[in-house]
Amino acid sequence: MSRYVLDCCSLLNLYCGWGGIRELNDFGENWGIGQTALREARYVYEFESDGSRARVEISQESLLRQHPLSILRLNSSEIPLLVELAAKLDDGEAEGMVLAFRRGLVFVSDDRPTQRVATELGFSTPIVSTPELLIEWAGDNPERLNRLPSIVRRIEQLAKFRPHKGSPHLAWWLEILEKQMK
């Protein structure tokens, strides 16, 4: 059974930051992803030798070789909620939220509308973000803490993600980026 359900953007943020998803193994938890979100994960960006960004195709098989993600499928009783949420969210986020809510899992999403919709509908589904996962992953491990500035920079430059200005993690993110500059 998975504990976390990733949406596509969070998966790609982590992939860009770490240069893959092998680090998911460090959590000691099971990770899942909905079929729709996995299908959406078709490419990432990587740095070229001159520092420019290059689009690199990824496959489901390559992702699953790095970490054995559980591919989660909706059952027939979950479809009506999916239809309701798909009117308010992207398909992958709607699917992930249904999976998390109905199965008592933690949803990983950096999508602000997802949090808003969860609150509006009174969902108790925990939603965590990329910064929260990075904080948990690094913990007090000196090697991981030393890697954080590079990881955060890669996410910002390759995945084009930064916590929104109302995020409680923006100050942490900017502080980590500042360390990269030194």
C-alpha positions in Angstrom: 0.0 0.0 0.0 1.3 3.5 -0.9 1.5 6.2 1.7 2.1 9.1 -0.7 0.4 9.8 -4.0 2.4 12.1 -6.3 0.9 14.5 -8.8 2.9 14.9 -12.1 4.4 18.4 -11.3 5.7 17.3 -7.9 7.2 14.2 -9.4 8.9 16.3 -12.0 10.1 18.9 -9.5 11.7 16.1 -7.4 13.1 14.5 -10.6 14.7 17.7 -11.7 16.1 18.5 -8.3 17.6 15.1 -7.6 18.4 14.2 -11.2 16.0 11.2 -10.9 13.7 9.8 -8.2 16.0 7.3 -6.5 15.9 9.4 -3.4 12.3 8.4 -2.8 13.8 5.2 -1.5 15.3 7.2 1.4 11.9 7.9 2.9 11.2 4.3 3.8 7.6 4.8 2.6 5.7 3.6 -0.4 5.0 6.0 -3.2 2.2 5.8 -5.7 1.0 7.8 -8.7 -2.2 7.8 -10.6 -2.3 6.5 -14.1 -3.1 9.9 -15.5 -0.3 11.7 -13.7 2.2 9.0 -14.8 1.1 9.4 -18.4 1.6 13.2 -18.1 5.2 12.7 -17.0 6.8 12.6 -20.5 9.8 14.8 -20.3 12.0 16.8 -17.9 14.7 19.4 -18.4 18.4 18.9 -17.7 21.4 21.2 -17.9 23.6 21.1 -21.0 27.4 21.5 -20.6 27.0 25.2 -21.5 24.4 25.7 -18.7 21.4 25.9 -21.0 18.3 23.8 -20.5 17.6 20.8 -22.7 14.4 18.8 -22.9 14.9 15.1 -22.1 12.2 12.5 -22.7 11.5 10.1 -19.8 9.5 6.9 -19.9 7.4 5.2 -17.4 9.8 2.3 -17.4 12.8 4.5 -16.6 10.9 6.1 -13.7 9.9 2.7 -12.3 13.5 1.4 -12.6 14.6 4.2 -10.3 11.9 3.7 -7.7 9.1 1.2 -7.7 6.1 3.6 -7.8 2.8 1.9 -7.3 0.6 2.8 -10.3 -2.8 3.5 -8.7 -6.0 2.9 -10.6 -9.4 4.4 -9.7 -12.1 1.9 -8.9 -15.7 2.4 -10.1 -16.8 3.9 -6.7 -14.2 6.7 -7.1 -15.2 7.8 -10.6 -18.1 10.1 -9.5 -15.8 12.1 -7.3 -13.2 12.3 -10.1 -15.8 13.8 -12.4 -16.7 16.4 -9.8 -13.0 17.3 -9.1 -12.0 17.3 -12.8 -14.4 20.2 -13.4 -12.2 22.2 -10.9 -8.7 20.8 -11.3 -6.4 19.3 -14.0 -7.1 15.6 -14.6 -3.9 14.4 -12.8 -4.5 16.5 -9.7 -8.2 15.5 -9.6 -7.2 11.8 -9.9 -4.5 12.1 -7.2 -6.8 13.9 -4.8 -9.5 11.2 -5.2 -6.9 8.5 -4.6 -5.6 10.2 -1.5 -8.9 11.2 -0.1 -10.7 7.9 -0.6 -7.7 5.7 0.4 -6.4 7.7 3.4 -3.1 8.7 1.7 -1.0 11.8 1.7 -1.3 13.8 -1.6 1.9 15.5 -2.9 1.0 18.6 -4.9 2.4 22.1 -5.3 -0.8 23.2 -7.1 -2.5 26.0 -5.1 -6.0 25.3 -6.6 -5.7 21.7 -5.3 -5.4 23.0 -1.7 -8.2 25.5 -2.2 -10.6 22.8 -3.6 -9.7 20.4 -0.8 -10.5 23.1 1.7 -13.8 24.0 0.0 -14.9 20.4 -0.1 -13.9 19.8 3.5 -11.4 17.0 2.6 -9.1 16.0 5.4 -6.6 14.7 3.0 -3.1 15.8 4.0 -1.4 17.7 1.1 2.3 18.2 1.2 4.5 20.1 -1.1 7.9 19.7 -2.7 9.6 21.9 -0.1 8.1 19.9 2.7 9.4 16.7 1.2 12.8 18.2 0.8 12.9 19.3 4.4 11.8 15.8 5.5 14.3 14.1 3.2 17.3 16.3 4.3 16.4 16.1 8.0 19.6 16.6 10.0 21.7 14.6 7.6 24.8 16.8 6.8 25.4 15.3 3.3 21.7 15.9 2.3 21.7 19.4 3.9 24.8 20.2 1.8 23.0 19.0 -1.4 19.9 21.1 -0.7 21.1 24.4 -2.3 21.9 22.6 -5.6 18.7 20.6 -5.5 16.6 23.7 -4.9 18.4 25.6 -7.7 17.9 22.7 -10.1 14.1 22.6 -9.3 13.8 26.4 -9.8 15.8 26.5 -13.0 14.8 23.2 -14.6 11.3 22.7 -13.4 10.5 26.4 -13.1 9.0 25.9 -9.6 9.2 28.3 -6.7 6.8 28.3 -3.7 4.1 31.0 -4.2 4.5 34.2 -2.2 1.9 33.1 0.3 3.7 29.8 1.0 5.0 29.2 4.5 8.0 27.6 2.8 9.1 30.5 0.5 11.5 32.0 3.1 13.1 28.6 3.6 13.4 28.2 -0.2 15.0 31.6 -0.7 17.4 31.0 2.2 18.5 27.7 0.6 19.0 29.4 -2.7 21.1 32.1 -1.1 23.4 29.4 0.2 23.8 28.2 -3.4 25.0 31.7 -4.4 27.8 31.7 -1.7 
